[in-house]
Amino acid sequence: AGVLRRAAGGGGGAGERGQDSARPQAPEPSLLRFLVCPLSKRPLRYEEATNELINEELGIAYPIIDGIPHMIPEAARTTRKEPPAEGSEQP
């Protein structure tokens, strides 16, 4: 757990615990290059504003909670607001 805490950008000191709720912990930038979407196996983009890992291709976002990416397909939310393209609808 200490490795994850350090990798998430925190030193892991007791004084930092109270700050977790005020400021979301971002994953360590050097680790982001190794994280891929479990569905498409494509790289993910970190979105600081929402503290999520985004898969642009599939239009989904995985939450990061306490510096830990929750990359379970059921935990992802959809990011696309527009309806599917007209040609993709089935008759």
PyMOL Python script that loads the backbone (N, CA, C, O; Angstrom):
from pymol import cmd

cmd.read_pdbstr("""\
ATOM      1  N   ALA A   1       0.820  -1.188   0.000  1.00  0.00           N
ATOM      2  CA  ALA A   1       0.000   0.000   0.000  1.00  0.00           C
ATOM      3  C   ALA A   1       0.860   1.246   0.000  1.00  0.00           C
ATOM      4  O   ALA A   1       0.466   2.263  -0.572  1.00  0.00           O
ATOM      5  N   GLY A   2       2.031   1.194   0.629  1.00  0.00           N
ATOM      6  CA  GLY A   2       2.920   2.336   0.645  1.00  0.00           C
ATOM      7  C   GLY A   2       3.403   2.697  -0.747  1.00  0.00           C
ATOM      8  O   GLY A   2       3.567   3.874  -1.066  1.00  0.00           O
ATOM      9  N   VAL A   3       3.631   1.683  -1.579  1.00  0.00           N
ATOM     10  CA  VAL A   3       4.074   1.940  -2.945  1.00  0.00           C
ATOM     11  C   VAL A   3       2.978   2.652  -3.724  1.00  0.00           C
ATOM     12  O   VAL A   3       3.257   3.599  -4.460  1.00  0.00           O
ATOM     13  N   LEU A   4       1.723   2.204  -3.568  1.00  0.00           N
ATOM     14  CA  LEU A   4       0.621   2.854  -4.262  1.00  0.00           C
ATOM     15  C   LEU A   4       0.444   4.285  -3.781  1.00  0.00           C
ATOM     16  O   LEU A   4       0.204   5.186  -4.585  1.00  0.00           O
ATOM     17  N   ARG A   5       0.559   4.498  -2.481  1.00  0.00           N
ATOM     18  CA  ARG A   5       0.379   5.837  -1.929  1.00  0.00           C
ATOM     19  C   ARG A   5       1.462   6.767  -2.463  1.00  0.00           C
ATOM     20  O   ARG A   5       1.173   7.900  -2.848  1.00  0.00           O
ATOM     21  N   ARG A   6       2.718   6.290  -2.488  1.00  0.00           N
ATOM     22  CA  ARG A   6       3.820   7.077  -3.011  1.00  0.00           C
ATOM     23  C   ARG A   6       3.625   7.327  -4.502  1.00  0.00           C
ATOM     24  O   ARG A   6       3.852   8.437  -4.983  1.00  0.00           O
ATOM     25  N   ALA A   7       3.210   6.305  -5.225  1.00  0.00           N
ATOM     26  CA  ALA A   7       3.001   6.427  -6.667  1.00  0.00           C
ATOM     27  C   ALA A   7       1.861   7.375  -6.990  1.00  0.00           C
ATOM     28  O   ALA A   7       1.842   7.986  -8.058  1.00  0.00           O
ATOM     29  N   ALA A   8       0.919   7.500  -6.083  1.00  0.00           N
ATOM     30  CA  ALA A   8      -0.220   8.373  -6.316  1.00  0.00           C
ATOM     31  C   ALA A   8       0.124   9.837  -6.073  1.00  0.00           C
ATOM     32  O   ALA A   8      -0.727  10.709  -6.249  1.00  0.00           O
ATOM     33  N   GLY A   9       1.343  10.113  -5.676  1.00  0.00           N
ATOM     34  CA  GLY A   9       1.766  11.487  -5.531  1.00  0.00           C
ATOM     35  C   GLY A   9       1.846  11.951  -4.101  1.00  0.00           C
ATOM     36  O   GLY A   9       2.257  13.085  -3.857  1.00  0.00           O
ATOM     37  N   GLY A  10       1.470  11.125  -3.138  1.00  0.00           N
ATOM     38  CA  GLY A  10       1.535  11.518  -1.741  1.00  0.00           C
ATOM     39  C   GLY A  10       2.696  10.842  -1.060  1.00  0.00           C
ATOM     40  O   GLY A  10       3.106   9.747  -1.444  1.00  0.00           O
ATOM     41  N   GLY A  11       3.226  11.498  -0.044  1.00  0.00           N
ATOM     42  CA  GLY A  11       4.315  10.914   0.718  1.00  0.00           C
ATOM     43  C   GLY A  11       3.809   9.871   1.689  1.00  0.00           C
ATOM     44  O   GLY A  11       4.589   9.067   2.199  1.00  0.00           O
ATOM     45  N   GLY A  12       2.503   9.874   1.954  1.00  0.00           N
ATOM     46  CA  GLY A  12       1.927   8.874   2.829  1.00  0.00           C
ATOM     47  C   GLY A  12       1.942   9.285   4.281  1.00  0.00           C
ATOM     48  O   GLY A  12       1.614   8.472   5.145  1.00  0.00           O
ATOM     49  N   GLY A  13       2.317  10.535   4.588  1.00  0.00           N
ATOM     50  CA  GLY A  13       2.357  11.005   5.969  1.00  0.00           C
ATOM     51  C   GLY A  13       0.965  11.172   6.533  1.00  0.00           C
ATOM     52  O   GLY A  13       0.008  11.398   5.792  1.00  0.00           O
ATOM     53  N   ALA A  14       0.851  11.061   7.843  1.00  0.00           N
ATOM     54  CA  ALA A  14      -0.459  11.165   8.494  1.00  0.00           C
ATOM     55  C   ALA A  14      -1.067  12.550   8.287  1.00  0.00           C
ATOM     56  O   ALA A  14      -2.291  12.679   8.251  1.00  0.00           O
ATOM     57  N   GLY A  15      -0.240  13.589   8.151  1.00  0.00           N
ATOM     58  CA  GLY A  15      -0.747  14.936   7.958  1.00  0.00           C
ATOM     59  C   GLY A  15      -1.426  15.134   6.615  1.00  0.00           C
ATOM     60  O   GLY A  15      -2.201  16.076   6.450  1.00  0.00           O
ATOM     61  N   GLU A  16      -1.153  14.269   5.660  1.00  0.00           N
ATOM     62  CA  GLU A  16      -1.747  14.409   4.328  1.00  0.00           C
ATOM     63  C   GLU A  16      -3.127  13.784   4.237  1.00  0.00           C
ATOM     64  O   GLU A  16      -3.870  14.098   3.307  1.00  0.00           O
ATOM     65  N   ARG A  17      -3.500  12.918   5.160  1.00  0.00           N
ATOM     66  CA  ARG A  17      -4.783  12.221   5.083  1.00  0.00           C
ATOM     67  C   ARG A  17      -5.958  13.180   5.011  1.00  0.00           C
ATOM     68  O   ARG A  17      -6.894  12.942   4.248  1.00  0.00           O
ATOM     69  N   GLY A  18      -5.932  14.260   5.788  1.00  0.00           N
ATOM     70  CA  GLY A  18      -7.035  15.196   5.821  1.00  0.00           C
ATOM     71  C   GLY A  18      -7.207  15.950   4.516  1.00  0.00           C
ATOM     72  O   GLY A  18      -8.287  16.480   4.258  1.00  0.00           O
ATOM     73  N   GLN A  19      -6.179  16.015   3.687  1.00  0.00           N
ATOM     74  CA  GLN A  19      -6.239  16.754   2.439  1.00  0.00           C
ATOM     75  C   GLN A  19      -6.825  15.934   1.303  1.00  0.00           C
ATOM     76  O   GLN A  19      -7.156  16.495   0.258  1.00  0.00           O
ATOM     77  N   ASP A  20      -6.963  14.620   1.472  1.00  0.00           N
ATOM     78  CA  ASP A  20      -7.439  13.751   0.397  1.00  0.00           C
ATOM     79  C   ASP A  20      -8.803  14.167  -0.126  1.00  0.00           C
ATOM     80  O   ASP A  20      -9.029  14.146  -1.336  1.00  0.00           O
ATOM     81  N   SER A  21      -9.711  14.544   0.752  1.00  0.00           N
ATOM     82  CA  SER A  21     -11.059  14.878   0.316  1.00  0.00           C
ATOM     83  C   SER A  21     -11.106  16.244  -0.360  1.00  0.00           C
ATOM     84  O   SER A  21     -11.975  16.482  -1.198  1.00  0.00           O
ATOM     85  N   ALA A  22     -10.187  17.146  -0.013  1.00  0.00           N
ATOM     86  CA  ALA A  22     -10.189  18.485  -0.592  1.00  0.00           C
ATOM     87  C   ALA A  22      -9.598  18.494  -1.994  1.00  0.00           C
ATOM     88  O   ALA A  22     -10.062  19.241  -2.856  1.00  0.00           O
ATOM     89  N   ARG A  23      -8.592  17.684  -2.230  1.00  0.00           N
ATOM     90  CA  ARG A  23      -7.918  17.681  -3.520  1.00  0.00           C
ATOM     91  C   ARG A  23      -7.747  16.244  -4.001  1.00  0.00           C
ATOM     92  O   ARG A  23      -7.076  15.459  -3.331  1.00  0.00           O
ATOM     93  N   PRO A  24      -8.335  15.871  -5.148  1.00  0.00           N
ATOM     94  CA  PRO A  24      -8.203  14.504  -5.639  1.00  0.00           C
ATOM     95  C   PRO A  24      -6.748  14.170  -5.938  1.00  0.00           C
ATOM     96  O   PRO A  24      -5.991  15.014  -6.417  1.00  0.00           O
ATOM     97  N   GLN A  25      -6.373  12.947  -5.654  1.00  0.00           N
ATOM     98  CA  GLN A  25      -5.021  12.504  -5.934  1.00  0.00           C
ATOM     99  C   GLN A  25      -4.927  12.023  -7.371  1.00  0.00           C
ATOM    100  O   GLN A  25      -5.701  11.169  -7.802  1.00  0.00           O
ATOM    101  N   ALA A  26      -3.976  12.574  -8.105  1.00  0.00           N
ATOM    102  CA  ALA A  26      -3.733  12.144  -9.482  1.00  0.00           C
ATOM    103  C   ALA A  26      -2.769  10.966  -9.465  1.00  0.00           C
ATOM    104  O   ALA A  26      -1.924  10.868  -8.576  1.00  0.00           O
ATOM    105  N   PRO A  27      -2.890  10.075 -10.439  1.00  0.00           N
ATOM    106  CA  PRO A  27      -1.924   8.977 -10.525  1.00  0.00           C
ATOM    107  C   PRO A  27      -0.557   9.527 -10.940  1.00  0.00           C
ATOM    108  O   PRO A  27      -0.473  10.578 -11.576  1.00  0.00           O
ATOM    109  N   GLU A  28       0.476   8.835 -10.588  1.00  0.00           N
ATOM    110  CA  GLU A  28       1.835   9.221 -10.948  1.00  0.00           C
ATOM    111  C   GLU A  28       1.959   9.249 -12.479  1.00  0.00           C
ATOM    112  O   GLU A  28       1.635   8.262 -13.140  1.00  0.00           O
ATOM    113  N   PRO A  29       2.423  10.363 -13.044  1.00  0.00           N
ATOM    114  CA  PRO A  29       2.528  10.468 -14.511  1.00  0.00           C
ATOM    115  C   PRO A  29       3.335   9.345 -15.156  1.00  0.00           C
ATOM    116  O   PRO A  29       2.999   8.901 -16.254  1.00  0.00           O
ATOM    117  N   SER A  30       4.391   8.880 -14.496  1.00  0.00           N
ATOM    118  CA  SER A  30       5.197   7.807 -15.087  1.00  0.00           C
ATOM    119  C   SER A  30       4.432   6.488 -15.157  1.00  0.00           C
ATOM    120  O   SER A  30       4.764   5.623 -15.968  1.00  0.00           O
ATOM    121  N   LEU A  31       3.405   6.325 -14.311  1.00  0.00           N
ATOM    122  CA  LEU A  31       2.601   5.099 -14.343  1.00  0.00           C
ATOM    123  C   LEU A  31       1.518   5.158 -15.414  1.00  0.00           C
ATOM    124  O   LEU A  31       1.074   4.121 -15.905  1.00  0.00           O
ATOM    125  N   LEU A  32       1.094   6.359 -15.776  1.00  0.00           N
ATOM    126  CA  LEU A  32       0.001   6.498 -16.747  1.00  0.00           C
ATOM    127  C   LEU A  32       0.325   5.845 -18.079  1.00  0.00           C
ATOM    128  O   LEU A  32      -0.569   5.335 -18.754  1.00  0.00           O
ATOM    129  N   ARG A  33       1.589   5.855 -18.463  1.00  0.00           N
ATOM    130  CA  ARG A  33       1.941   5.272 -19.771  1.00  0.00           C
ATOM    131  C   ARG A  33       1.756   3.762 -19.798  1.00  0.00           C
ATOM    132  O   ARG A  33       1.695   3.170 -20.875  1.00  0.00           O
ATOM    133  N   PHE A  34       1.666   3.126 -18.629  1.00  0.00           N
ATOM    134  CA  PHE A  34       1.481   1.680 -18.572  1.00  0.00           C
ATOM    135  C   PHE A  34       0.013   1.273 -18.466  1.00  0.00           C
ATOM    136  O   PHE A  34      -0.322   0.108 -18.684  1.00  0.00           O
ATOM    137  N   LEU A  35      -0.852   2.210 -18.136  1.00  0.00           N
ATOM    138  CA  LEU A  35      -2.265   1.886 -17.953  1.00  0.00           C
ATOM    139  C   LEU A  35      -2.996   1.902 -19.290  1.00  0.00           C
ATOM    140  O   LEU A  35      -2.885   2.856 -20.060  1.00  0.00           O
ATOM    141  N   VAL A  36      -3.730   0.854 -19.549  1.00  0.00           N
ATOM    142  CA  VAL A  36      -4.531   0.768 -20.774  1.00  0.00           C
ATOM    143  C   VAL A  36      -5.959   0.382 -20.389  1.00  0.00           C
ATOM    144  O   VAL A  36      -6.203  -0.174 -19.318  1.00  0.00           O
ATOM    145  N   CYS A  37      -6.881   0.686 -21.275  1.00  0.00           N
ATOM    146  CA  CYS A  37      -8.273   0.331 -21.060  1.00  0.00           C
ATOM    147  C   CYS A  37      -8.413  -1.194 -21.049  1.00  0.00           C
ATOM    148  O   CYS A  37      -7.892  -1.859 -21.945  1.00  0.00           O
ATOM    149  N   PRO A  38      -9.100  -1.759 -20.061  1.00  0.00           N
ATOM    150  CA  PRO A  38      -9.272  -3.213 -20.035  1.00  0.00           C
ATOM    151  C   PRO A  38     -10.159  -3.734 -21.167  1.00  0.00           C
ATOM    152  O   PRO A  38     -10.125  -4.925 -21.474  1.00  0.00           O
ATOM    153  N   LEU A  39     -10.945  -2.864 -21.786  1.00  0.00           N
ATOM    154  CA  LEU A  39     -11.819  -3.294 -22.875  1.00  0.00           C
ATOM    155  C   LEU A  39     -11.129  -3.216 -24.229  1.00  0.00           C
ATOM    156  O   LEU A  39     -11.170  -4.175 -25.000  1.00  0.00           O
ATOM    157  N   SER A  40     -10.490  -2.076 -24.528  1.00  0.00           N
ATOM    158  CA  SER A  40      -9.895  -1.886 -25.855  1.00  0.00           C
ATOM    159  C   SER A  40      -8.394  -2.114 -25.881  1.00  0.00           C
ATOM    160  O   SER A  40      -7.810  -2.227 -26.959  1.00  0.00           O
ATOM    161  N   LYS A  41      -7.760  -2.185 -24.724  1.00  0.00           N
ATOM    162  CA  LYS A  41      -6.301  -2.325 -24.592  1.00  0.00           C
ATOM    163  C   LYS A  41      -5.558  -1.124 -25.172  1.00  0.00           C
ATOM    164  O   LYS A  41      -4.388  -1.234 -25.537  1.00  0.00           O
ATOM    165  N   ARG A  42      -6.233   0.020 -25.257  1.00  0.00           N
ATOM    166  CA  ARG A  42      -5.637   1.267 -25.769  1.00  0.00           C
ATOM    167  C   ARG A  42      -5.233   2.158 -24.605  1.00  0.00           C
ATOM    168  O   ARG A  42      -5.795   2.044 -23.516  1.00  0.00           O
ATOM    169  N   PRO A  43      -4.255   3.054 -24.824  1.00  0.00           N
ATOM    170  CA  PRO A  43      -3.856   3.983 -23.758  1.00  0.00           C
ATOM    171  C   PRO A  43      -5.015   4.878 -23.335  1.00  0.00           C
ATOM    172  O   PRO A  43      -5.933   5.147 -24.109  1.00  0.00           O
ATOM    173  N   LEU A  44      -4.949   5.325 -22.097  1.00  0.00           N
ATOM    174  CA  LEU A  44      -5.974   6.193 -21.533  1.00  0.00           C
ATOM    175  C   LEU A  44      -5.397   7.585 -21.323  1.00  0.00           C
ATOM    176  O   LEU A  44      -4.194   7.736 -21.107  1.00  0.00           O
ATOM    177  N   ARG A  45      -6.247   8.597 -21.387  1.00  0.00           N
ATOM    178  CA  ARG A  45      -5.839   9.983 -21.167  1.00  0.00           C
ATOM    179  C   ARG A  45      -6.335  10.403 -19.787  1.00  0.00           C
ATOM    180  O   ARG A  45      -7.492  10.171 -19.434  1.00  0.00           O
ATOM    181  N   TYR A  46      -5.448  11.025 -19.010  1.00  0.00           N
ATOM    182  CA  TYR A  46      -5.845  11.506 -17.690  1.00  0.00           C
ATOM    183  C   TYR A  46      -6.493  12.875 -17.830  1.00  0.00           C
ATOM    184  O   TYR A  46      -5.926  13.780 -18.442  1.00  0.00           O
ATOM    185  N   GLU A  47      -7.688  13.021 -17.259  1.00  0.00           N
ATOM    186  CA  GLU A  47      -8.410  14.289 -17.263  1.00  0.00           C
ATOM    187  C   GLU A  47      -8.376  14.835 -15.835  1.00  0.00           C
ATOM    188  O   GLU A  47      -9.043  14.317 -14.939  1.00  0.00           O
ATOM    189  N   GLU A  48      -7.582  15.897 -15.646  1.00  0.00           N
ATOM    190  CA  GLU A  48      -7.393  16.456 -14.308  1.00  0.00           C
ATOM    191  C   GLU A  48      -8.679  17.061 -13.757  1.00  0.00           C
ATOM    192  O   GLU A  48      -8.946  16.953 -12.560  1.00  0.00           O
ATOM    193  N   ALA A  49      -9.482  17.699 -14.613  1.00  0.00           N
ATOM    194  CA  ALA A  49     -10.699  18.373 -14.161  1.00  0.00           C
ATOM    195  C   ALA A  49     -11.687  17.411 -13.497  1.00  0.00           C
ATOM    196  O   ALA A  49     -12.361  17.782 -12.536  1.00  0.00           O
ATOM    197  N   THR A  50     -11.775  16.188 -13.998  1.00  0.00           N
ATOM    198  CA  THR A  50     -12.715  15.213 -13.447  1.00  0.00           C
ATOM    199  C   THR A  50     -12.021  14.099 -12.665  1.00  0.00           C
ATOM    200  O   THR A  50     -12.687  13.258 -12.062  1.00  0.00           O
ATOM    201  N   ASN A  51     -10.679  14.091 -12.674  1.00  0.00           N
ATOM    202  CA  ASN A  51      -9.878  13.058 -12.015  1.00  0.00           C
ATOM    203  C   ASN A  51     -10.288  11.668 -12.510  1.00  0.00           C
ATOM    204  O   ASN A  51     -10.618  10.778 -11.726  1.00  0.00           O
ATOM    205  N   GLU A  52     -10.254  11.512 -13.843  1.00  0.00           N
ATOM    206  CA  GLU A  52     -10.646  10.252 -14.478  1.00  0.00           C
ATOM    207  C   GLU A  52      -9.645   9.892 -15.570  1.00  0.00           C
ATOM    208  O   GLU A  52      -8.903  10.737 -16.069  1.00  0.00           O
ATOM    209  N   LEU A  53      -9.651   8.621 -15.920  1.00  0.00           N
ATOM    210  CA  LEU A  53      -8.904   8.132 -17.073  1.00  0.00           C
ATOM    211  C   LEU A  53      -9.899   7.944 -18.202  1.00  0.00           C
ATOM    212  O   LEU A  53     -10.877   7.211 -18.057  1.00  0.00           O
ATOM    213  N   ILE A  54      -9.655   8.603 -19.326  1.00  0.00           N
ATOM    214  CA  ILE A  54     -10.615   8.662 -20.426  1.00  0.00           C
ATOM    215  C   ILE A  54     -10.173   7.766 -21.581  1.00  0.00           C
ATOM    216  O   ILE A  54      -9.009   7.770 -21.982  1.00  0.00           O
ATOM    217  N   ASN A  55     -11.122   7.003 -22.101  1.00  0.00           N
ATOM    218  CA  ASN A  55     -10.937   6.260 -23.346  1.00  0.00           C
ATOM    219  C   ASN A  55     -11.765   6.993 -24.389  1.00  0.00           C
ATOM    220  O   ASN A  55     -12.987   6.849 -24.439  1.00  0.00           O
ATOM    221  N   GLU A  56     -11.087   7.785 -25.226  1.00  0.00           N
ATOM    222  CA  GLU A  56     -11.773   8.595 -26.238  1.00  0.00           C
ATOM    223  C   GLU A  56     -12.506   7.717 -27.258  1.00  0.00           C
ATOM    224  O   GLU A  56     -13.611   8.046 -27.689  1.00  0.00           O
ATOM    225  N   GLU A  57     -11.892   6.619 -27.632  1.00  0.00           N
ATOM    226  CA  GLU A  57     -12.445   5.732 -28.666  1.00  0.00           C
ATOM    227  C   GLU A  57     -13.796   5.145 -28.251  1.00  0.00           C
ATOM    228  O   GLU A  57     -14.738   5.126 -29.044  1.00  0.00           O
ATOM    229  N   LEU A  58     -13.886   4.671 -27.018  1.00  0.00           N
ATOM    230  CA  LEU A  58     -15.120   4.047 -26.541  1.00  0.00           C
ATOM    231  C   LEU A  58     -16.054   5.041 -25.865  1.00  0.00           C
ATOM    232  O   LEU A  58     -17.224   4.736 -25.635  1.00  0.00           O
ATOM    233  N   GLY A  59     -15.545   6.230 -25.545  1.00  0.00           N
ATOM    234  CA  GLY A  59     -16.380   7.232 -24.891  1.00  0.00           C
ATOM    235  C   GLY A  59     -16.716   6.879 -23.461  1.00  0.00           C
ATOM    236  O   GLY A  59     -17.847   7.068 -23.014  1.00  0.00           O
ATOM    237  N   ILE A  60     -15.716   6.355 -22.732  1.00  0.00           N
ATOM    238  CA  ILE A  60     -15.939   6.016 -21.336  1.00  0.00           C
ATOM    239  C   ILE A  60     -14.835   6.619 -20.466  1.00  0.00           C
ATOM    240  O   ILE A  60     -13.745   6.927 -20.946  1.00  0.00           O
ATOM    241  N   ALA A  61     -15.141   6.779 -19.178  1.00  0.00           N
ATOM    242  CA  ALA A  61     -14.194   7.348 -18.228  1.00  0.00           C
ATOM    243  C   ALA A  61     -14.161   6.494 -16.967  1.00  0.00           C
ATOM    244  O   ALA A  61     -15.200   6.170 -16.393  1.00  0.00           O
ATOM    245  N   TYR A  62     -12.955   6.136 -16.549  1.00  0.00           N
ATOM    246  CA  TYR A  62     -12.764   5.358 -15.328  1.00  0.00           C
ATOM    247  C   TYR A  62     -12.414   6.318 -14.184  1.00  0.00           C
ATOM    248  O   TYR A  62     -11.522   7.152 -14.341  1.00  0.00           O
ATOM    249  N   PRO A  63     -13.091   6.219 -13.045  1.00  0.00           N
ATOM    250  CA  PRO A  63     -12.805   7.126 -11.932  1.00  0.00           C
ATOM    251  C   PRO A  63     -11.486   6.776 -11.241  1.00  0.00           C
ATOM    252  O   PRO A  63     -11.041   5.628 -11.253  1.00  0.00           O
ATOM    253  N   ILE A  64     -10.880   7.794 -10.642  1.00  0.00           N
ATOM    254  CA  ILE A  64      -9.705   7.599  -9.801  1.00  0.00           C
ATOM    255  C   ILE A  64     -10.128   7.997  -8.397  1.00  0.00           C
ATOM    256  O   ILE A  64     -10.489   9.147  -8.146  1.00  0.00           O
ATOM    257  N   ILE A  65     -10.080   7.032  -7.480  1.00  0.00           N
ATOM    258  CA  ILE A  65     -10.527   7.257  -6.110  1.00  0.00           C
ATOM    259  C   ILE A  65      -9.338   7.059  -5.176  1.00  0.00           C
ATOM    260  O   ILE A  65      -8.724   5.993  -5.158  1.00  0.00           O
ATOM    261  N   ASP A  66      -9.022   8.088  -4.404  1.00  0.00           N
ATOM    262  CA  ASP A  66      -7.873   8.064  -3.499  1.00  0.00           C
ATOM    263  C   ASP A  66      -6.580   7.704  -4.232  1.00  0.00           C
ATOM    264  O   ASP A  66      -5.726   7.004  -3.688  1.00  0.00           O
ATOM    265  N   GLY A  67      -6.442   8.183  -5.465  1.00  0.00           N
ATOM    266  CA  GLY A  67      -5.234   7.947  -6.243  1.00  0.00           C
ATOM    267  C   GLY A  67      -5.185   6.592  -6.925  1.00  0.00           C
ATOM    268  O   GLY A  67      -4.189   6.262  -7.569  1.00  0.00           O
ATOM    269  N   ILE A  68      -6.236   5.804  -6.795  1.00  0.00           N
ATOM    270  CA  ILE A  68      -6.265   4.459  -7.377  1.00  0.00           C
ATOM    271  C   ILE A  68      -7.266   4.417  -8.527  1.00  0.00           C
ATOM    272  O   ILE A  68      -8.453   4.664  -8.314  1.00  0.00           O
ATOM    273  N   PRO A  69      -6.807   4.107  -9.757  1.00  0.00           N
ATOM    274  CA  PRO A  69      -7.742   3.990 -10.878  1.00  0.00           C
ATOM    275  C   PRO A  69      -8.661   2.778 -10.691  1.00  0.00           C
ATOM    276  O   PRO A  69      -8.194   1.670 -10.429  1.00  0.00           O
ATOM    277  N   HIS A  70      -9.951   2.997 -10.827  1.00  0.00           N
ATOM    278  CA  HIS A  70     -10.936   1.917 -10.758  1.00  0.00           C
ATOM    279  C   HIS A  70     -11.299   1.557 -12.201  1.00  0.00           C
ATOM    280  O   HIS A  70     -12.267   2.061 -12.770  1.00  0.00           O
ATOM    281  N   MET A  71     -10.490   0.674 -12.763  1.00  0.00           N
ATOM    282  CA  MET A  71     -10.621   0.338 -14.182  1.00  0.00           C
ATOM    283  C   MET A  71     -11.444  -0.923 -14.382  1.00  0.00           C
ATOM    284  O   MET A  71     -11.036  -1.852 -15.080  1.00  0.00           O
ATOM    285  N   ILE A  72     -12.595  -0.935 -13.763  1.00  0.00           N
ATOM    286  CA  ILE A  72     -13.566  -2.008 -13.918  1.00  0.00           C
ATOM    287  C   ILE A  72     -14.631  -1.470 -14.878  1.00  0.00           C
ATOM    288  O   ILE A  72     -15.180  -0.396 -14.630  1.00  0.00           O
ATOM    289  N   PRO A  73     -14.938  -2.180 -15.957  1.00  0.00           N
ATOM    290  CA  PRO A  73     -15.919  -1.658 -16.917  1.00  0.00           C
ATOM    291  C   PRO A  73     -17.224  -1.204 -16.265  1.00  0.00           C
ATOM    292  O   PRO A  73     -17.820  -0.223 -16.711  1.00  0.00           O
ATOM    293  N   GLU A  74     -17.675  -1.890 -15.229  1.00  0.00           N
ATOM    294  CA  GLU A  74     -18.915  -1.507 -14.557  1.00  0.00           C
ATOM    295  C   GLU A  74     -18.777  -0.178 -13.803  1.00  0.00           C
ATOM    296  O   GLU A  74     -19.776   0.491 -13.540  1.00  0.00           O
ATOM    297  N   ALA A  75     -17.545   0.203 -13.458  1.00  0.00           N
ATOM    298  CA  ALA A  75     -17.311   1.457 -12.732  1.00  0.00           C
ATOM    299  C   ALA A  75     -17.189   2.651 -13.675  1.00  0.00           C
ATOM    300  O   ALA A  75     -17.227   3.798 -13.231  1.00  0.00           O
ATOM    301  N   ALA A  76     -17.044   2.390 -14.962  1.00  0.00           N
ATOM    302  CA  ALA A  76     -16.860   3.473 -15.936  1.00  0.00           C
ATOM    303  C   ALA A  76     -18.178   4.178 -16.222  1.00  0.00           C
ATOM    304  O   ALA A  76     -19.255   3.588 -16.136  1.00  0.00           O
ATOM    305  N   ARG A  77     -18.061   5.455 -16.563  1.00  0.00           N
ATOM    306  CA  ARG A  77     -19.241   6.205 -16.992  1.00  0.00           C
ATOM    307  C   ARG A  77     -19.057   6.570 -18.459  1.00  0.00           C
ATOM    308  O   ARG A  77     -17.930   6.656 -18.947  1.00  0.00           O
ATOM    309  N   THR A  78     -20.155   6.781 -19.152  1.00  0.00           N
ATOM    310  CA  THR A  78     -20.064   7.181 -20.549  1.00  0.00           C
ATOM    311  C   THR A  78     -19.798   8.677 -20.620  1.00  0.00           C
ATOM    312  O   THR A  78     -20.296   9.450 -19.802  1.00  0.00           O
ATOM    313  N   THR A  79     -19.003   9.073 -21.612  1.00  0.00           N
ATOM    314  CA  THR A  79     -18.648  10.482 -21.769  1.00  0.00           C
ATOM    315  C   THR A  79     -19.328  11.104 -22.972  1.00  0.00           C
ATOM    316  O   THR A  79     -19.353  12.328 -23.101  1.00  0.00           O
ATOM    317  N   ARG A  80     -19.870  10.303 -23.838  1.00  0.00           N
ATOM    318  CA  ARG A  80     -20.509  10.826 -25.050  1.00  0.00           C
ATOM    319  C   ARG A  80     -21.918  11.278 -24.746  1.00  0.00           C
ATOM    320  O   ARG A  80     -22.707  10.553 -24.141  1.00  0.00           O
ATOM    321  N   LYS A  81     -22.221  12.491 -25.176  1.00  0.00           N
ATOM    322  CA  LYS A  81     -23.556  13.033 -24.952  1.00  0.00           C
ATOM    323  C   LYS A  81     -24.406  12.989 -26.209  1.00  0.00           C
ATOM    324  O   LYS A  81     -25.635  13.021 -26.146  1.00  0.00           O
ATOM    325  N   GLU A  82     -23.740  12.914 -27.346  1.00  0.00           N
ATOM    326  CA  GLU A  82     -24.489  12.906 -28.598  1.00  0.00           C
ATOM    327  C   GLU A  82     -24.974  11.486 -28.904  1.00  0.00           C
ATOM    328  O   GLU A  82     -24.336  10.515 -28.496  1.00  0.00           O
ATOM    329  N   PRO A  83     -26.102  11.358 -29.621  1.00  0.00           N
ATOM    330  CA  PRO A  83     -26.589  10.017 -29.994  1.00  0.00           C
ATOM    331  C   PRO A  83     -25.661   9.380 -31.028  1.00  0.00           C
ATOM    332  O   PRO A  83     -24.865  10.080 -31.653  1.00  0.00           O
ATOM    333  N   PRO A  84     -25.752   8.073 -31.213  1.00  0.00           N
ATOM    334  CA  PRO A  84     -24.910   7.402 -32.216  1.00  0.00           C
ATOM    335  C   PRO A  84     -25.163   7.969 -33.607  1.00  0.00           C
ATOM    336  O   PRO A  84     -26.223   8.530 -33.886  1.00  0.00           O
ATOM    337  N   ALA A  85     -24.168   7.811 -34.469  1.00  0.00           N
ATOM    338  CA  ALA A  85     -24.296   8.298 -35.847  1.00  0.00           C
ATOM    339  C   ALA A  85     -25.473   7.607 -36.532  1.00  0.00           C
ATOM    340  O   ALA A  85     -25.813   6.468 -36.211  1.00  0.00           O
ATOM    341  N   GLU A  86     -26.093   8.319 -37.489  1.00  0.00           N
ATOM    342  CA  GLU A  86     -27.300   7.797 -38.145  1.00  0.00           C
ATOM    343  C   GLU A  86     -27.042   6.466 -38.851  1.00  0.00           C
ATOM    344  O   GLU A  86     -27.908   5.592 -38.847  1.00  0.00           O
ATOM    345  N   GLY A  87     -25.890   6.305 -39.442  1.00  0.00           N
ATOM    346  CA  GLY A  87     -25.570   5.079 -40.180  1.00  0.00           C
ATOM    347  C   GLY A  87     -25.342   3.880 -39.291  1.00  0.00           C
ATOM    348  O   GLY A  87     -25.307   2.756 -39.791  1.00  0.00           O
ATOM    349  N   SER A  88     -25.183   4.073 -37.975  1.00  0.00           N
ATOM    350  CA  SER A  88     -24.871   2.944 -37.098  1.00  0.00           C
ATOM    351  C   SER A  88     -26.113   2.316 -36.487  1.00  0.00           C
ATOM    352  O   SER A  88     -26.003   1.295 -35.809  1.00  0.00           O
ATOM    353  N   GLU A  89     -27.282   2.888 -36.703  1.00  0.00           N
ATOM    354  CA  GLU A  89     -28.496   2.308 -36.138  1.00  0.00           C
ATOM    355  C   GLU A  89     -28.919   1.078 -36.937  1.00  0.00           C
ATOM    356  O   GLU A  89     -28.812   1.036 -38.162  1.00  0.00           O
ATOM    357  N   GLN A  90     -29.403   0.085 -36.202  1.00  0.00           N
ATOM    358  CA  GLN A  90     -29.867  -1.127 -36.867  1.00  0.00           C
ATOM    359  C   GLN A  90     -31.327  -0.985 -37.215  1.00  0.00           C
ATOM    360  O   GLN A  90     -32.074  -0.342 -36.478  1.00  0.00           O
ATOM    361  N   PRO A  91     -31.765  -1.580 -38.341  1.00  0.00           N
ATOM    362  CA  PRO A  91     -33.178  -1.476 -38.752  1.00  0.00           C
ATOM    363  C   PRO A  91     -34.124  -2.178 -37.822  1.00  0.00           C
ATOM    364  O   PRO A  91     -35.334  -2.169 -38.049  1.00  0.00           O
TER     365      PRO A  91
END
""", "prot")
cmd.dss("prot")
cmd.show_as("cartoon", "prot")
cmd.util.cbc("prot")
cmd.orient("prot")
